[in-house]
Amino acid sequence: MANVEIYTKATCPFCHRAKALLSQKGVTYQEIPIDGDADKRDEMITRSGRTTVPQIFIDAQHIGGCDDLYALDGRAGLDPLLK
């Protein structure tokens, strides 16, 4: 099983959508909340080069945000990464 990490904020609707897609696929993921956590936010920005949530990593490969995740799934690229 792939190691999936997702940086999130509690109030972010895109985070909920991304987690819903992962859950629907039966994927166990590590959620890394950055609400009020400057160190985790800095870690996310360093790893992804982006300041928005969610930021999703599969086996340490940066996938991007919610739209990126859905686009990857739309072109059948997500399932192979999750195996």
C-alpha positions in Angstrom: 0.0 0.0 0.0 1.2 3.5 -0.9 2.2 6.0 1.8 -0.2 8.8 1.4 0.2 12.1 3.2 -2.2 15.1 3.0 -1.6 18.5 4.5 -5.0 20.0 5.5 -6.9 22.7 7.4 -10.1 21.9 9.2 -12.1 24.6 7.4 -10.9 23.7 3.9 -13.7 22.2 1.6 -11.0 21.1 -0.9 -9.3 19.1 1.8 -12.6 17.3 2.6 -13.1 16.5 -1.1 -9.6 15.1 -1.5 -10.0 13.0 1.7 -13.3 11.8 0.4 -11.8 10.5 -2.8 -9.0 8.8 -1.0 -11.5 7.2 1.5 -13.7 6.1 -1.4 -10.7 4.3 -2.8 -10.1 2.6 0.5 -6.8 4.4 1.0 -5.4 4.9 4.5 -3.7 8.3 4.6 -1.7 10.3 7.1 -3.5 13.7 7.6 -1.1 16.5 8.6 -3.2 19.4 9.9 -1.5 22.8 9.6 -4.1 24.9 11.4 -2.1 27.3 13.6 1.0 25.2 13.2 3.6 27.4 11.5 6.3 24.6 11.5 4.0 22.1 9.7 2.9 24.9 7.3 6.6 25.7 6.5 7.3 22.0 6.1 4.5 21.7 3.6 5.7 24.8 1.6 9.2 23.5 1.6 8.1 20.1 0.3 5.5 21.3 -2.2 6.5 24.8 -3.2 2.9 25.8 -2.6 1.1 27.7 0.1 -2.4 26.3 -0.3 -4.1 23.2 1.1 -4.5 20.4 0.6 -1.1 19.3 -0.6 -1.0 15.6 -1.3 2.0 13.3 -1.5 2.0 9.6 -2.5 5.2 7.8 -1.6 6.9 11.2 -1.1 6.0 12.2 -4.7 4.1 15.6 -4.8 0.7 15.1 -6.4 -0.6 18.6 -5.8 -3.9 19.8 -4.5 -7.5 18.6 -4.7 -8.0 19.4 -8.4 -4.7 17.8 -9.2 -5.8 14.6 -7.4 -9.1 14.5 -9.2 -7.4 15.2 -12.6 -4.9 12.4 -11.9 -7.8 10.0 -11.1 -9.7 11.2 -14.2 -6.9 10.1 -16.5 -6.5 6.8 -14.6 -3.2 7.8 -13.1 -4.2 7.6 -9.4 -4.9 3.9 -8.9 -1.5 2.7 -10.1 0.2 5.1 -7.6 -2.0 3.8 -4.7 -1.1 0.1 -5.2 
